[in-house]
């Protein structure tokens, strides 16, 4: 006997479903690609994005609007919220080439919005701060915790990449923008975050502000395990160790993965920005980063560019004139300038430890 079954009607689609089907990391590269395409086609970036990705993509236009109207990102609405997620996803998308991006992906990230600064409360913990089991009537220990505040200030992270006119017109421009922006932003994060540099008016401080530990002499596996033990011991003495990642220069990261037991399950990330013979540990529980939802893009085809990763003025610098100057107009190239605001801090400085000049 056939049984009557209730009819199941599919849930109607809502705009958010389009975002769920698309990796959030695609949207910022889409905005970059729309800027390049608009420069070639004569459309506005928003209209170029609609022509490239259809009316169903509502997040890319929000990112494009944010670059020209900061107040727009403060309005309520799901697309604005997803635009913020897309900016963070772009950084996390660089995790395959950036140890810094891998740390950000495993830790707390905050929306800086239009804030000039954001204070993050912190306090160091040691085993002596723990509650104790006591007999009836025994005096209960009293702990006085010292609270402090770490501050996130937005800093501008900027890059310029060039694309041929033909590439800007091609269907592969989004993928190229995604790769080039991830590489440029990711490596830029590594160079500053995984350093001992003090903070300045233009960039945050590197994570490794504690005095470097003394490397174990002798080389080989004994020195390697001795250094790892010293790094983790330094974290434990300062109440850290809940979620530790190891970051190292590429040769040292390779040595760690080759020589440590497969049962050693702490994540190991390599960075080409770290000096050779350098290895460090970071407790990601204490790491906090902040981003705004605005990525600013600008495109030009009439610019003279100093083709150098450490550029100087075209004239008046050293050397003068700059040796590698190219005209985008003469070579029919498009220059894309991208800028985003980023910040980070360790809530407890001693929760990041470093050893330099390792012998293994």
C-alpha positions as CSV (number, residue, x, y, z in Angstrom):
1,X,0.0,0.0,0.0
2,X,1.5,3.3,-1.1
3,X,1.9,5.8,1.7
4,X,1.2,9.5,1.2
5,X,4.4,11.5,1.7
6,X,4.4,15.2,2.3
7,X,5.7,17.2,-0.6
8,X,9.1,18.8,0.2
9,X,9.5,22.2,-1.4
10,X,13.0,23.5,-2.0
11,X,14.0,26.5,0.1
12,X,13.9,29.6,-2.1
13,X,17.4,31.0,-2.8
14,X,18.5,34.1,-1.0
15,X,21.5,36.4,-2.0
16,X,23.6,34.9,0.8
17,X,23.6,31.5,-1.0
18,X,25.8,33.0,-3.8
19,X,28.4,33.8,-1.2
20,X,28.2,30.4,0.4
21,X,29.0,28.8,-3.0
22,X,31.9,31.1,-3.7
23,X,35.1,31.1,-1.7
24,X,35.3,34.5,0.1
25,X,38.9,34.8,-1.0
26,X,37.7,35.4,-4.6
27,X,36.0,38.7,-3.9
28,X,39.0,41.0,-3.4
29,X,40.8,39.7,-6.5
30,X,37.4,40.1,-8.4
31,X,37.4,43.8,-7.3
32,X,41.0,44.2,-8.6
33,X,40.1,42.5,-11.9
34,X,37.0,44.7,-12.2
35,X,39.2,47.8,-11.8
36,X,41.6,46.6,-14.6
37,X,38.7,45.6,-16.9
38,X,37.0,48.9,-16.4
39,X,40.1,50.8,-17.4
40,X,40.1,48.9,-20.7
41,X,36.4,49.0,-21.4
42,X,35.6,52.5,-20.1
43,X,32.9,51.2,-17.7
44,X,32.8,52.0,-14.0
45,X,34.4,49.3,-11.8
46,X,31.0,48.3,-10.4
47,X,29.5,47.9,-13.9
48,X,32.5,46.0,-15.1
49,X,32.1,43.6,-12.1
50,X,28.4,43.0,-13.0
51,X,29.4,42.3,-16.6
52,X,32.1,39.9,-15.5
53,X,30.4,38.1,-12.7
54,X,26.7,38.7,-13.1
55,X,24.0,40.4,-11.0
56,X,24.2,37.6,-8.4
57,X,27.5,38.7,-7.1
58,X,26.6,41.4,-4.6
59,X,29.8,41.2,-2.5
60,X,32.3,42.5,-5.1
61,X,30.3,45.7,-5.7
62,X,30.3,46.3,-1.9
63,X,34.1,46.0,-1.8
64,X,34.3,48.4,-4.7
65,X,32.0,50.9,-3.0
66,X,34.0,50.7,0.2
67,X,37.1,52.0,-1.6
68,X,35.2,55.2,-2.5
69,X,32.8,55.6,0.4
70,X,34.1,54.5,3.7
71,X,30.8,55.1,5.5
72,X,29.1,52.5,3.2
73,X,30.9,49.7,5.1
74,X,29.4,50.8,8.4
75,X,25.8,50.3,7.2
76,X,23.9,47.3,8.2
77,X,23.4,44.5,5.6
78,X,24.7,41.1,4.8
79,X,26.7,42.2,1.8
80,X,28.7,44.7,3.9
81,X,29.4,42.0,6.5
82,X,30.6,39.6,3.9
83,X,32.8,42.2,2.3
84,X,34.7,42.3,5.7
85,X,35.0,38.5,5.6
86,X,36.3,38.6,2.0
87,X,39.2,40.9,3.0
88,X,40.3,38.6,5.8
89,X,39.9,35.6,3.5
90,X,42.3,37.2,1.0
91,X,45.0,37.3,3.6
92,X,44.3,33.7,4.7
93,X,44.4,32.7,1.1
94,X,48.1,33.5,1.1
95,X,48.8,30.8,3.8
96,X,50.4,28.5,1.3
97,X,53.2,31.0,0.7
98,X,53.1,33.1,3.9
99,X,53.8,31.9,7.5
100,X,52.3,35.2,8.8
101,X,49.1,34.5,6.9
102,X,49.0,31.0,8.5
103,X,49.3,32.5,11.9
104,X,46.5,35.0,11.2
105,X,44.3,32.1,10.0
106,X,44.7,30.3,13.3
107,X,44.1,33.3,15.7
108,X,41.7,36.0,16.6
109,X,41.0,38.6,13.9
110,X,39.0,41.8,14.6
111,X,37.3,44.3,12.4
112,X,39.0,47.7,12.8
113,X,36.3,49.5,10.8
114,X,36.8,53.2,11.0
115,X,38.5,53.0,14.3
116,X,41.8,54.9,14.9
117,X,42.9,52.3,17.4
118,X,41.5,49.3,19.3
119,X,42.6,48.2,22.8
120,X,42.8,44.5,23.4
121,X,42.9,43.5,27.1
122,X,45.6,41.1,28.2
123,X,47.3,39.6,31.3
124,X,50.2,37.1,31.6
125,X,49.5,33.8,33.3
126,X,51.8,31.5,35.2
127,X,51.1,28.2,36.9
128,X,51.1,30.0,40.3
129,X,47.9,31.8,39.2
130,X,45.9,28.6,39.2
131,X,43.1,27.8,41.7
132,X,44.1,25.2,44.4
133,X,42.4,22.2,46.0
134,X,42.1,22.8,49.7
135,X,40.9,21.1,52.8
136,X,37.9,22.3,54.7
137,X,38.7,25.5,56.7
138,X,42.1,26.0,55.0
139,X,42.8,29.6,53.9
140,X,42.2,30.3,50.2
141,X,45.0,31.9,48.3
142,X,44.3,35.3,46.8
143,X,45.7,36.3,43.4
144,X,46.1,39.8,42.1
145,X,46.1,39.8,38.4
146,X,47.8,42.6,36.5
147,X,45.8,43.6,33.4
148,X,47.2,45.5,30.6
149,X,46.0,46.6,27.1
150,X,47.6,46.0,23.8
151,X,46.7,48.4,21.0
152,X,45.9,47.8,17.4
153,X,46.6,50.8,15.1
154,X,45.7,50.5,11.4
155,X,48.8,50.5,9.2
156,X,48.7,50.8,5.4
157,X,50.0,47.8,3.5
158,X,50.5,48.8,-0.2
159,X,51.7,47.2,-3.4
160,X,51.8,47.9,-7.1
161,X,51.6,45.2,-9.7
162,X,51.5,45.5,-13.5
163,X,49.5,43.7,-16.1
164,X,49.4,43.8,-19.9
165,X,46.4,45.2,-21.7
166,X,45.8,41.8,-23.3
167,X,45.8,40.0,-19.9
168,X,43.4,42.6,-18.4
169,X,41.0,41.8,-21.2
170,X,41.3,38.0,-20.8
171,X,39.1,35.7,-18.7
172,X,42.0,34.7,-16.6
173,X,42.6,38.1,-15.0
174,X,40.8,37.2,-11.8
175,X,43.0,34.2,-11.2
176,X,46.2,36.2,-11.9
177,X,45.1,39.0,-9.6
178,X,44.3,36.5,-6.8
179,X,47.8,35.0,-7.1
180,X,49.7,38.2,-7.4
181,X,47.9,40.0,-4.6
182,X,48.2,36.9,-2.3
183,X,51.9,36.7,-3.0
184,X,52.6,40.4,-2.5
185,X,50.5,40.9,0.6
186,X,51.6,37.6,2.1
187,X,55.3,38.2,1.7
188,X,54.9,41.7,2.9
189,X,53.3,40.5,6.1
190,X,56.1,37.9,6.6
191,X,58.9,40.5,6.2
192,X,57.6,42.6,9.1
193,X,55.6,40.3,11.3
194,X,58.3,37.5,11.6
195,X,61.0,39.9,12.6
196,X,62.5,41.6,15.7
197,X,62.0,45.1,14.4
198,X,60.4,47.6,16.7
199,X,57.2,49.3,15.8
200,X,57.2,52.6,14.0
201,X,54.8,55.2,12.6
202,X,54.5,53.2,9.4
203,X,54.4,49.6,10.5
204,X,53.6,47.3,13.5
205,X,56.3,45.7,15.6
206,X,57.6,42.3,14.7
207,X,56.4,39.5,16.9
208,X,59.8,38.6,18.4
209,X,60.3,41.4,20.9
210,X,61.8,39.2,23.6
211,X,65.5,38.8,23.8
212,X,66.6,35.9,21.5
213,X,67.5,32.6,23.2
214,X,70.9,31.1,23.1
215,X,71.3,28.4,20.4
216,X,72.4,24.9,21.3
217,X,76.0,24.2,20.1
218,X,77.2,21.2,18.3
219,X,74.7,20.9,15.4
220,X,72.8,17.8,14.3
221,X,69.7,16.3,15.9
222,X,70.8,17.0,19.4
223,X,71.1,20.7,18.8
224,X,67.8,20.7,17.0
225,X,65.9,19.1,19.8
226,X,67.8,21.2,22.4
227,X,66.6,24.4,20.6
228,X,63.0,23.2,20.3
229,X,63.1,22.3,24.0
230,X,64.4,25.8,24.9
231,X,61.8,27.6,22.9
232,X,58.9,25.6,24.4
233,X,60.4,26.0,27.9
234,X,60.5,29.8,27.5
235,X,56.8,29.7,26.5
236,X,55.8,27.5,29.5
237,X,57.6,29.8,31.9
238,X,55.4,32.7,30.7
239,X,52.1,30.7,30.8
240,X,51.9,30.0,27.1
241,X,51.7,26.8,25.1
242,X,48.0,26.3,24.4
243,X,48.2,26.7,20.6
244,X,51.8,26.9,19.4
245,X,53.1,27.1,15.9
246,X,56.8,26.9,14.8
247,X,58.0,29.4,12.2
248,X,61.5,29.0,10.7
249,X,63.6,30.0,7.7
250,X,63.1,27.6,4.9
251,X,66.2,25.4,5.4
252,X,65.4,25.1,9.1
253,X,61.8,24.3,8.5
254,X,62.9,21.5,6.1
255,X,65.3,20.1,8.7
256,X,62.5,20.1,11.4
257,X,60.1,18.2,9.1
258,X,62.8,15.8,8.0
259,X,64.2,14.9,11.5
260,X,61.4,15.2,13.9
261,X,59.1,12.3,14.6
262,X,55.8,12.0,12.7
263,X,54.2,12.1,16.1
264,X,55.4,15.7,16.6
265,X,52.2,17.4,15.7
266,X,53.0,21.1,16.3
267,X,52.5,23.0,13.0
268,X,55.7,24.0,11.2
269,X,55.6,27.0,8.8
270,X,58.5,28.0,6.5
271,X,59.1,31.7,5.6
272,X,61.6,32.9,3.0
273,X,61.5,36.3,4.8
274,X,63.1,35.0,7.9
275,X,67.0,35.2,8.1
276,X,68.8,31.9,7.6
277,X,69.5,29.8,10.7
278,X,66.4,31.3,12.5
279,X,63.6,29.4,14.3
280,X,60.8,30.7,16.5
281,X,57.6,29.8,18.2
282,X,54.3,31.7,18.6
283,X,51.4,31.0,20.8
284,X,48.5,32.0,18.5
285,X,46.1,32.3,21.5
286,X,47.9,35.5,22.4
287,X,48.1,36.8,18.8
288,X,45.5,39.3,17.6
289,X,45.2,40.9,14.2
290,X,42.9,43.5,12.8
291,X,41.7,44.5,9.3
292,X,39.4,47.0,7.8
293,X,36.9,46.0,5.1
294,X,38.3,48.5,2.6
295,X,40.8,47.6,0.0
296,X,41.7,50.6,-2.2
297,X,42.5,50.1,-5.9
298,X,43.7,52.6,-8.4
299,X,44.7,51.9,-12.1
300,X,46.9,53.9,-14.4
301,X,48.4,53.4,-17.9
302,X,50.4,56.6,-18.1
303,X,52.6,56.2,-15.1
304,X,56.4,56.0,-15.0
305,X,57.3,53.3,-12.5
306,X,60.6,52.6,-10.7
307,X,60.7,48.8,-11.2
308,X,62.2,47.9,-7.9
309,X,61.0,46.4,-4.6
310,X,62.9,49.1,-2.7
311,X,62.2,52.1,-5.0
312,X,63.7,55.6,-4.7
313,X,62.7,58.8,-6.4
314,X,63.3,58.8,-10.2
315,X,65.8,61.6,-9.7
316,X,67.5,62.9,-6.6
317,X,67.9,59.5,-5.0
318,X,70.8,57.0,-5.1
319,X,71.5,56.2,-7.8
320,X,70.1,59.2,-9.8
321,X,68.3,58.7,-12.1
322,X,66.9,55.4,-11.0
323,X,68.2,52.7,-13.3
324,X,65.0,50.7,-13.9
325,X,62.2,53.2,-14.9
326,X,59.5,52.1,-17.3
327,X,56.6,53.9,-18.9
328,X,53.3,52.1,-18.7
329,X,52.1,54.0,-21.7
330,X,55.1,53.0,-23.8
331,X,54.9,49.3,-22.9
332,X,51.0,49.3,-23.0
333,X,50.9,48.0,-19.4
334,X,48.3,48.8,-16.7
335,X,49.6,49.5,-13.1
336,X,47.3,48.4,-10.3
337,X,47.9,50.0,-6.9
338,X,46.3,48.1,-4.0
339,X,46.2,49.3,-0.4
340,X,44.7,47.7,2.7
341,X,44.9,48.5,6.4
342,X,46.3,45.9,8.8
343,X,47.5,45.6,12.3
344,X,48.6,43.0,14.8
345,X,49.9,42.6,18.4
346,X,50.9,40.0,20.9
347,X,48.8,40.3,24.1
348,X,51.8,39.0,25.9
349,X,55.2,39.7,24.3
350,X,56.9,36.7,25.8
351,X,54.4,34.4,24.0
352,X,56.6,34.6,20.9
353,X,60.2,33.3,21.3
354,X,63.1,33.2,18.8
355,X,66.5,31.6,18.4
356,X,69.0,33.0,15.9
357,X,72.1,31.4,14.4
358,X,71.0,27.8,15.1
359,X,73.7,25.2,14.4
360,X,71.5,22.6,12.7
